[in-house]
Amino acid sequence: MGFPDRQTPGFKSPAGAKKQALKMEYYNNILCVEAGWLVDNGIMAIHQYKYLSKSKQINIVRRACKNTPALVAYDSIPRRFKPAIKEALGCDPAEAAKVSQLETRIEHDAEISKIYEEFTLPDGRRLPEKTRLEYYSNAIVLNGIEKLLSDKASYRKARSGRVSHNWDDISDGVQELDRTKYPHTLPANTRRLRDRFNRYIKEGPESLIHKNYMNKNSAKVDDEIKESYITELIAAPNNLDNEQIARLYNTIAGQLGWKMITGSAVAVWRDKLDLTTYAGRRGASAFSNKKAMQAKRKAPSAPMLYWTLDGWDAELLYQKSDNGTTTYHHRPTVVIVLDACLKYPIGFAVGTHETPELIQEALRNAAKHTVKLFGSMQRVHQLQSDRYAVKKMTPYYEALADKFTPAKARNAKSKIIEPYFGEINKKYCQVQANWSGFGITSNPEKQPNNEYLNKYKQFFPDFEGVCKQIEMIIERERAAKIERYMELWDNMDNKKKISMSLESYLLQFGETTGFKNLLQGSGLHPTIKGQKRTYDCFDISFRDHSATKWKVMYDPEDLTHVLAVNDDGSLQYILEEKYIQPMALADRKEGDSDQLQRIREYNRELESEVIERRTISGNTVRDHMHETGLIENETLKRLLLTDSHGQHKNQKSIARTGKMLPVVEIEATEIEDEEQSYFDRY
């Protein structure tokens, strides 16, 4: 249905036609209905309205203008339309006008809203949200009443009439307001409503705030001394309950003439003083974890940027026999090294309890796993752990990480690994028959059936069996994440990758025999795990230290290479296990010839090195003799020192005559024996 144009007498614009909430109101003391509402609700057709308006059969008491609808005097509307008006309103038009008359004057007020939102109670709290909405609704309704009264007063004064207010009608209008739109709590009683209005006009919006909010929570505890007693009693480490605190406080209050308090009053103060008393009741660690501010962190963007590690008492039971008695309550301890990128378990070790040695084993496993993943051993940029055995473990952490950052003492939330243990427990351990359950504080309904565990306990695995369970869990975790993990590694900037040498690895994580060994011609012969082994080094300088006693560092899981270190650590050599050659040619296999050739080439290089050193030293001595005149003193003759060609007489001739004897070239003969040494040739 279309709307009349703006020129239609007494009608409103389309924008005004959409305002349907008011319907009826008193205008200049005349009961009126909105013209647009009559048409929009089908009470009369648009052509009917135009005809009645043009023929003056309806009284247009207010013409439409911007944002103001046209009003038609209700009494002037023909009788045939009035039943439809009452049906559409759902009540008598005069009753609807009471609401409309007030509602048209209710307006939202940002300043009043700000007053209640920023109002601070004596204890530092703000008004509850629901209470703020209630007070705001009360305020804007009272403002609407003030505007209504003001409009009526102005109208009557203009006509030199007597100003009077019908508070019964105002009270009815207030109570008939839509409570979903205006959730006020103004009184229905006319006299009380008028008193509330008068106080509001005099004192302003704060007059609506209940006096309980304006005073302290408890008038009985009304100064700093009394509050301090309450604080200390609540913060006591033995965690007294509310009634106990009330009795103790009242004992003091009785002696000092203070008012007595109840347990319920203590409960109010307990909530109010929770932050102040928490550390006393729960301890510094709990305060740090529960009350202190925590930094929010995001996971590393790539592998090998951040590792964290911790020990975990796995929720898997195993049986143990000792002195003929078998017990079934034991749980293994697992130290896991976790790469925070994807929470990838890069290293682990299983033991009966957490020890520095178990942590070393987990770190060793992590370092060796990097070789398996990346082809060479890698160091992590940053490693974090708790402070268990931190002095002893720091050298190991620093060997594996560019930066070691121990977690703050008693700050469990700084480590992401503890929630990870919970994930592993739920994902893998809970489905095992030897699962021990969640923590002791968990819901008993979610714990395993003790009766079943007692029947099944004889089938619990032993320690080796539970270790295999842990290994299976770690392998499944790795398999689920390795593809994405390696993808991130491949996309990582090579400049951020830090390699780790085998020498550094063995120096920090290797075990030692407890004895020292001297180098022999056949190599170094340490006894490892009760077996004598032979190691050697293809670095020529290693044989310069034949008088050095070497400490041997080794990886018990890989004995192919060891590290030889002297007493002060100034000399370090990687040795490889001696390759065993067969005596009989018939026993030779692939690779034997290559290994033998390595030794021959090494010996040739060794001999060349010795020759070069002797040449340098011999020439140095001869030059010195010439410079000092020792040749003229027959020193050369006595010492029989040859030159670099193995000649002695030439040097004597030069010393005597200044001329060299003719050199006779000797044809070199090939030495058939490849094992003939330099010393045999000269």
C-alpha positions in Angstrom: 0.0 0.0 0.0 1.4 3.4 -1.0 1.6 6.6 1.1 0.0 10.0 0.3 2.4 12.5 -0.9 3.8 15.2 1.5 1.2 17.7 0.3 -1.7 15.6 1.6 -3.3 17.6 4.4 -2.6 16.3 7.9 -0.6 13.3 6.7 3.0 12.3 7.5 6.0 11.4 5.5 6.9 7.8 4.7 9.7 8.0 7.3 7.2 9.0 9.9 4.8 6.3 8.8 7.1 3.6 10.0 6.9 4.7 13.6 4.2 2.4 14.9 4.9 2.1 18.6 2.9 5.2 19.7 -0.5 4.8 18.1 -2.5 6.9 20.5 -1.6 10.1 22.5 -3.1 13.2 24.0 -2.3 16.3 22.0 -3.5 19.7 23.4 -5.7 17.6 25.8 -7.3 15.9 22.8 -7.2 12.1 22.4 -5.5 11.5 19.1 -4.5 8.6 16.8 -1.7 8.6 14.3 -2.9 9.0 10.8 -0.3 6.7 9.3 -1.2 4.0 11.8 -4.8 4.0 10.6 -3.8 3.3 7.1 -0.9 0.9 7.8 -3.2 -1.3 9.9 -5.9 -1.5 7.3 -8.4 0.4 9.4 -9.2 2.7 6.5 -8.0 2.8 3.0 -5.8 5.6 1.7 -8.5 6.9 -0.5 -10.9 6.9 2.4 -8.4 8.9 4.5 -7.9 11.4 1.7 -11.7 11.8 1.2 -12.4 12.3 4.9 -9.6 14.7 5.3 -10.5 16.8 2.3 -14.2 16.9 3.3 -13.3 17.9 6.8 -15.1 14.9 8.2 -12.1 14.1 10.4 -10.2 16.7 12.5 -6.4 16.8 11.7 -5.2 18.4 15.0 -1.5 18.2 13.9 -0.2 18.0 10.4 2.8 15.9 9.5 6.3 17.2 9.3 9.8 15.7 9.3 10.0 12.9 11.9 6.6 14.0 13.3 3.4 12.0 12.3 0.0 13.6 11.7 -2.5 13.2 14.4 -6.3 12.7 14.0 -8.8 13.5 16.8 -10.2 10.2 17.9 -13.7 11.6 18.5 -13.9 13.0 15.0 -13.3 9.5 13.4 -16.6 8.0 12.0 -18.1 5.4 14.3 -17.8 2.6 11.8 -13.9 2.7 12.1 -13.7 2.7 15.9 -14.3 -1.0 16.6 -11.4 -1.8 14.3 -9.2 0.7 16.1 -10.0 -0.9 19.5 -9.3 -4.4 18.2 -6.0 -3.3 16.7 -5.0 -1.6 20.0 -6.1 -4.5 22.2 -7.4 -2.0 24.7 -9.4 1.2 25.1 -7.9 4.0 23.1 -7.8 6.3 26.2 -5.7 3.6 28.1 -3.3 3.3 25.1 -2.9 7.1 25.1 -1.6 7.0 28.7 1.3 4.9 27.6 1.8 6.7 24.3 1.7 10.1 26.0 4.6 9.1 28.2 6.5 6.9 25.8 6.8 9.7 23.2 8.8 11.7 25.7 11.2 8.9 26.8 14.6 9.4 25.1 17.9 7.6 25.5 20.6 9.6 27.3 24.3 8.7 26.9 25.3 10.9 29.8 23.1 9.0 32.3 24.3 5.7 30.9 27.9 6.9 31.5 27.2 7.8 35.1 26.1 4.3 36.0 28.8 2.6 33.9 31.6 4.5 35.6 30.1 4.6 39.1 32.6 3.0 41.5 31.6 1.5 44.8 33.6 2.1 48.0 35.3 -1.3 47.7 36.5 -0.5 44.1 33.8 -2.6 42.3 31.4 -1.3 39.6 27.7 -1.7 39.6 26.5 -5.1 38.3 25.4 -4.9 34.6 21.8 -5.9 35.4 21.6 -3.2 38.1 23.1 -0.6 35.7 20.3 -1.3 33.2 17.7 -1.1 35.9 18.9 2.3 37.1 19.2 3.6 33.6 15.7 2.6 32.7 14.3 4.2 35.9 16.2 7.4 35.0 15.0 7.8 31.4 11.4 7.1 32.4 11.6 9.7 35.2 13.1 12.1 32.6 10.1 11.3 30.3 7.7 12.1 33.2 9.5 15.4 33.7 9.1 16.3 30.0 5.5 15.3 30.0 4.7 17.5 33.0 6.6 20.3 31.5 4.8 20.1 28.2 1.4 20.1 29.9 2.4 23.0 32.1 3.5 25.1 29.2 0.3 24.4 27.3 -1.9 25.4 30.2 0.1 28.5 31.1 -0.2 29.6 27.5 -4.0 29.5 27.9 -3.9 31.1 31.4 -5.2 27.9 32.8 -4.5 26.3 36.2 -1.6 23.9 36.2 -2.4 20.5 37.7 -0.9 17.0 37.3 -2.9 13.8 37.2 -0.4 11.5 38.9 -2.8 8.5 38.7 -2.7 8.6 34.9 1.1 9.1 35.0 1.4 6.1 37.3 -0.8 4.0 35.1 1.2 5.0 32.1 4.5 4.0 33.8 3.2 0.6 34.7 1.9 -0.1 31.2 5.2 0.6 29.5 6.8 -2.4 27.7 9.1 -3.9 30.3 11.2 -5.6 27.7 12.0 -2.2 26.2 12.1 -0.3 29.5 13.0 -2.7 32.4 12.3 -0.2 35.1 11.5 -0.9 38.8 9.6 2.3 39.6 6.9 1.9 42.2 3.3 1.3 41.1 2.0 3.3 44.1 1.1 6.9 43.0 2.4 8.6 46.1 5.7 6.7 46.2 6.2 7.3 42.5 5.8 11.0 43.0 8.2 11.0 45.9 10.8 9.1 43.9 10.4 11.6 41.0 10.8 14.6 43.3 14.0 13.2 44.9 15.3 12.4 41.4 14.7 15.9 40.2 16.4 17.3 43.3 19.4 14.9 43.7 20.0 13.6 40.1 20.7 10.0 38.8 22.8 9.0 41.8 19.7 9.2 44.0 18.5 5.9 42.3 21.5 3.9 43.6 20.5 1.8 46.6 22.1 2.8 49.9 23.6 -0.7 50.3 25.9 0.1 47.3 26.8 3.5 48.8 28.1 2.0 52.1 30.8 -0.5 52.9 29.9 -4.2 52.6 30.0 -4.7 56.4 29.5 -1.9 58.9 30.8 -4.2 61.6 34.3 -4.3 60.0 34.6 -0.6 59.3 38.3 0.3 59.8 41.7 -0.7 58.7 42.6 -2.5 62.0 39.5 -4.8 61.9 40.0 -5.5 58.2 43.7 -6.4 58.9 42.6 -9.0 61.6 40.1 -10.5 59.1 42.9 -10.6 56.4 45.4 -12.4 58.6 42.9 -15.0 59.8 41.7 -15.8 56.3 45.4 -15.9 55.0 46.4 -18.4 57.8 48.2 -21.4 56.2 46.0 -23.9 58.1 43.0 -22.7 56.0 40.5 -22.0 58.7 36.8 -22.2 57.6 34.5 -19.2 57.9 33.0 -20.2 61.2 36.4 -20.8 62.8 37.5 -17.4 61.6 34.4 -15.7 63.0 34.9 -17.4 66.4 38.5 -16.2 66.6 37.7 -12.7 65.4 34.8 -12.5 67.9 37.2 -13.5 70.7 39.3 -10.4 70.0 36.2 -8.2 69.2 34.7 -9.1 72.6 37.8 -7.9 74.4 38.0 -4.6 72.4 34.3 -3.8 72.3 33.9 -4.4 68.6 30.7 -5.7 66.9 30.5 -9.4 66.5 30.5 -11.0 63.0 29.1 -14.2 61.5 30.5 -16.9 59.2 28.5 -15.5 56.3 30.1 -12.1 56.9 33.5 -13.8 56.7 32.5 -15.4 53.4 31.9 -11.9 51.9 35.4 -10.8 53.1 37.0 -14.0 51.8 35.8 -13.2 48.3 36.8 -9.6 48.6 40.3 -10.4 50.0 41.0 -13.5 47.8 44.0 -12.0 46.0 45.6 -10.7 49.2 45.2 -14.0 51.1 45.7 -16.6 48.3 49.5 -17.0 48.7 49.1 -17.5 52.5 46.4 -20.2 52.0 47.8 -22.0 48.9 51.5 -21.1 48.7 53.7 -19.0 46.5 53.7 -21.5 43.7 50.0 -21.6 43.5 49.8 -17.8 43.6 52.3 -17.6 40.7 50.3 -20.2 38.7 46.8 -19.0 39.5 46.9 -15.3 40.3 50.0 -13.8 38.8 49.8 -12.6 35.2 50.9 -15.1 32.6 52.5 -14.2 29.3 50.6 -15.5 26.2 52.9 -17.2 23.8 52.6 -18.7 20.4 54.2 -21.9 19.1 57.5 -21.7 17.1 57.1 -21.2 13.4 59.7 -23.9 12.5 61.4 -27.0 14.0 64.5 -26.8 16.1 63.7 -23.3 17.4 62.5 -24.2 20.9 62.6 -27.4 22.9 61.2 -28.1 26.4 61.7 -31.2 28.5 60.3 -32.7 31.7 59.7 -35.9 33.5 56.4 -37.7 33.4 55.2 -40.6 35.6 53.3 -42.4 32.9 49.9 -43.7 33.8 50.8 -47.3 32.9 51.3 -49.9 35.6 53.9 -52.6 35.6 54.7 -55.5 37.9 58.0 -56.0 39.8 59.2 -59.0 41.7 61.6 -58.6 44.7 62.5 -61.2 47.3 59.8 -63.5 46.2 57.1 -60.8 46.4 55.4 -59.3 43.3 53.9 -55.8 43.4 51.8 -54.2 40.7 51.6 -50.5 41.6 54.7 -49.3 39.8 54.7 -46.6 37.1 57.6 -45.8 34.8 59.1 -42.3 34.6 59.5 -40.9 31.1 61.7 -37.9 30.3 60.4 -36.4 27.0 62.2 -33.7 25.0 59.4 -31.9 23.1 59.9 -29.7 20.1 57.2 -27.0 20.7 56.7 -26.8 16.9 53.8 -29.3 16.4 54.6 -30.7 19.9 56.9 -33.3 18.2 58.6 -35.7 20.7 62.1 -35.4 19.4 63.7 -37.3 22.3 62.8 -39.6 25.2 64.1 -42.0 27.8 62.3 -44.4 30.2 63.4 -45.2 33.7 62.1 -46.1 37.1 62.5 -42.6 38.4 63.8 -39.2 37.3 67.5 -38.8 37.5 70.1 -36.6 35.8 71.3 -39.7 34.0 67.8 -40.3 32.6 67.7 -36.7 31.4 71.1 -37.2 29.7 69.8 -40.3 28.0 66.7 -38.4 26.7 68.9 -35.6 25.4 71.2 -38.1 23.7 68.2 -39.7 22.1 67.0 -36.3 20.8 70.5 -35.5 19.3 70.6 -38.9 17.6 67.1 -38.5 16.3 68.1 -35.3 14.5 70.6 -37.3 12.6 67.8 -39.7 11.5 65.6 -36.8 10.5 68.0 -34.3 8.9 71.0 -36.4 7.9 73.3 -34.7 10.3 73.2 -33.8 14.0 71.6 -30.5 14.7 71.5 -28.1 17.7 68.3 -26.4 18.9 68.2 -22.6 19.2 66.6 -22.6 22.6 65.9 -25.2 25.3 63.8 -24.8 28.4 63.5 -27.1 31.4 62.6 -26.9 35.1 65.3 -26.4 37.7 65.8 -30.0 38.7 69.6 -30.6 39.0 70.1 -27.5 37.0 73.8 -27.0 38.0 74.8 -30.4 36.9 72.6 -30.4 33.7 73.5 -26.9 32.4 76.6 -28.0 30.5 74.5 -30.7 28.7 71.7 -28.3 27.9 74.2 -25.7 26.6 76.0 -28.2 24.4 72.7 -29.1 22.7 71.1 -25.6 22.6 72.4 -22.2 21.5 70.5 -20.7 24.5 69.4 -22.4 27.7 66.6 -20.7 29.5 65.4 -22.5 32.7 61.9 -22.0 33.7 61.2 -19.7 36.7 61.1 -21.7 39.9 57.7 -23.2 40.7 56.2 -21.8 37.6 54.6 -24.8 35.9 52.6 -22.8 33.4 55.7 -21.6 31.6 56.1 -25.1 30.2 53.7 -26.5 27.5 54.9 -30.0 28.1 52.8 -30.8 31.2 49.4 -30.4 29.3 51.0 -32.5 26.6 51.4 -35.4 29.1 47.7 -35.1 29.8 47.0 -35.4 26.0 49.2 -38.5 25.7 47.6 -40.1 28.8 44.1 -39.7 27.4 45.0 -40.5 23.7 47.2 -43.6 24.2 47.5 -44.7 27.8 43.8 -44.8 28.7 43.1 -47.5 26.1 45.7 -49.9 27.7 44.6 -52.6 30.1 47.3 -51.5 32.6 46.1 -47.9 32.7 46.4 -46.3 36.2 43.9 -43.5 35.7 43.9 -39.7 35.9 45.3 -37.6 38.8 44.0 -38.2 42.3 41.9 -35.0 42.1 40.0 -36.2 39.1 36.4 -37.3 39.1 36.2 -40.9 40.6 33.6 -41.8 38.0 36.3 -41.3 35.3 38.9 -43.6 37.0 39.5 -47.2 36.0 37.6 -50.1 37.6 39.7 -51.2 40.6 38.1 -54.6 40.7 39.1 -55.2 37.1 42.7 -54.0 37.7 43.0 -56.5 40.6 41.8 -59.4 38.4 44.0 -58.4 35.5 47.2 -57.3 37.5 49.0 -60.7 37.0 49.0 -59.8 33.2 50.6 -56.4 33.8 53.9 -56.1 31.8 57.2 -56.0 33.6 59.5 -53.0 33.3 60.8 -54.0 29.8 57.2 -54.5 28.6 56.1 -51.1 29.8 59.2 -49.6 28.1 58.0 -51.1 24.8 54.6 -49.6 25.4 56.2 -46.1 25.8 58.3 -46.6 22.7 55.2 -47.6 20.7 53.4 -44.4 21.9 56.4 -42.2 21.0 56.7 -43.8 17.6 53.0 -43.3 16.9 53.2 -39.6 17.9 56.2 -39.1 15.6 54.6 -40.9 12.7 51.5 -38.7 13.0 53.5 -35.5 12.9 56.7 -36.2 10.9 55.4 -35.3 7.5 54.4 -31.8 8.4 57.4 -31.4 10.7 59.8 -32.2 7.8 57.9 -29.9 5.5 58.5 -27.0 7.9 62.1 -28.0 8.2 62.6 -28.0 4.4 61.0 -24.5 4.2 63.2 -23.2 7.0 66.0 -20.7 6.2 69.3 -22.6 6.1 70.9 -19.8 8.1 68.8 -20.7 11.1 70.0 -24.4 11.1 72.8 -25.0 13.6 74.8 -28.2 13.1 76.4 -30.1 16.0 79.7 -32.0 15.6 80.1 -35.6 16.7 83.0 -34.4 18.8 80.8 -32.0 20.8 78.1 -34.7 21.1 80.5 -37.3 22.6 82.2 -34.8 24.8 79.0 -33.9 26.6 76.8 -36.9 26.3 79.4 -39.7 26.0 80.1 -42.2 28.8 83.7 -43.0 29.9 85.5 -46.2 30.8 87.0 -44.7 33.9 90.5 -45.6 32.7 93.1 -44.0 30.5 94.9 -45.5 27.6 98.2 -44.9 25.8 98.5 -44.9 22.0 100.3 -48.0 20.5 101.3 -48.7 17.0 98.1 -50.8 16.5 96.0 -48.0 17.9 94.1 -47.3 21.2 92.8 -50.3 23.1 90.1 -49.3 25.6 87.9 -51.9 27.4 84.2 -50.9 26.9 81.4 -52.9 28.5 83.9 -55.6 29.4 85.2 -56.0 25.9 88.6 -54.8 24.6 88.2 -52.8 21.4 90.7 -51.1 19.1 90.3 -47.6 17.7 92.6 -45.4 15.6 92.6 -42.0 14.0 93.6 -41.0 10.5 94.6 -37.5 11.7 98.4 -37.5 11.4 98.8 -35.2 14.4 97.2 -37.8 16.7 100.5 -39.8 16.5 102.5 -36.9 17.7 101.0 -37.6 21.2 102.2 -41.1 21.8 103.1 -40.2 25.4 99.6 -38.8 26.2 97.2 -40.8 28.3 93.7 -40.6 26.7 90.3 -40.7 28.3 87.8 -42.4 26.0 84.3 -41.0 25.6 81.7 -43.2 23.9 78.0 -43.6 23.0 76.9 -46.9 24.5 74.4 -47.3 21.6 77.0 -46.6 18.9 80.5 -47.8 19.4 81.7 -47.2 15.8 83.3 -43.9 16.9 84.8 -42.7 20.2 86.4 -39.5 21.4 89.9 -39.4 22.9 90.5 -36.5 25.3 93.6 -35.6 27.3 93.6 -34.6 31.0 92.9 -30.9 30.5 90.7 -31.2 27.4 93.1 -29.3 25.2 93.5 -32.3 22.8 90.5 -34.0 21.4 90.4 -36.6 18.5 87.5 -38.6 17.0 88.7 -42.2 16.6 87.0 -44.9 14.6 86.8 -48.6 15.4 89.6 -50.6 13.7 88.6 -52.4 10.6 89.4 -56.1 10.8 91.2 -57.5 7.8 91.2 -61.2 7.0 94.6 -62.9 6.9 93.8 -65.2 4.0 93.2 -63.7 0.6 90.4 -66.3 0.1 88.5 -64.7 3.0 88.5 -61.3 1.5 85.1 -59.6 0.9 83.9 -56.4 -0.6 85.3 -53.4 1.1 88.4 -55.0 2.5 90.6 -53.6 -0.3 89.3 -50.1 0.2 90.0 -50.2 3.9 93.5 -51.5 3.3 94.1 -48.8 0.7 93.1 -46.2 3.2 95.9 -47.4 5.6 98.5 -47.4 2.7 97.6 -43.9 1.7 97.7 -42.7 5.3 101.2 -44.3 5.8 102.4 -42.6 2.6 101.1 -39.3 3.9 102.7 -39.9 7.3 106.1 -40.7 5.7 105.9 -37.6 3.6 105.1 -35.5 6.6 108.1 -37.0 8.5 110.4 -36.4 5.5 109.3 -32.8 5.2 109.8 -32.2 8.9 113.4 -33.7 8.8 114.2 -31.7 5.7 113.2 -28.5 7.4 115.1 -29.3 10.6 118.2 -30.5 8.7 118.3 -27.3 6.5 117.8 -25.2 9.6 120.8 -26.8 11.3 123.1 -26.4 8.3 122.1 -22.8 7.8 122.8 -22.1 11.4 126.2 -23.7 11.2 127.2 -21.5 8.2 126.0 -18.5 10.0 127.9 -19.2 13.2 131.1 -20.7 11.6 130.7 -24.1 13.2 131.7 -25.8 9.8 135.3 -24.2 10.0 135.6 -25.7 13.5 135.3 -29.2 12.0 131.8 -29.6 13.6 130.4 -30.8 10.2 133.1 -33.5 10.0 132.5 -34.7 13.5 128.7 -34.7 13.3 128.6 -36.4 9.9 125.4 -34.4 9.0 124.2 -35.1 5.5 122.3 -32.7 3.3 118.8 -33.1 2.0 120.2 -35.4 -0.8 121.8 -37.6 1.8 125.4 -36.3 0.9 128.1 -35.4 3.4 131.2 -34.9 1.3 129.6 -32.1 -0.8 129.1 -30.1 2.2 132.7 -30.7 3.4 134.0 -29.6 -0.1 131.9 -26.5 -0.1 133.2 -25.6 3.4 136.9 -26.2 2.3 137.0 -24.9 -1.3 133.7 -23.1 -1.8 132.9 -25.5 -4.7 130.5 -28.5 -4.8 131.7 -31.8 -6.1 130.1 -33.1 -9.3 126.7 -34.8 -8.6 126.4 -38.3 -9.8 122.8 -39.2 -10.6 121.8 -42.6 -9.3 118.9 -44.3 -11.1 116.1 -44.9 -8.7 114.9 -48.5 -8.4 111.3 -49.3 -7.7 110.7 -50.8 -4.3 108.6 -53.9 -4.7 107.6 -54.1 -1.1 104.9 -51.5 -0.6 105.3 -51.8 3.2 109.0 -50.7 3.1 109.2 -47.5 5.2 111.0 -44.3 4.8 113.5 -45.4 7.4 114.4 -48.5 5.3 115.1 -46.3 2.3 117.5 -44.0 4.0 
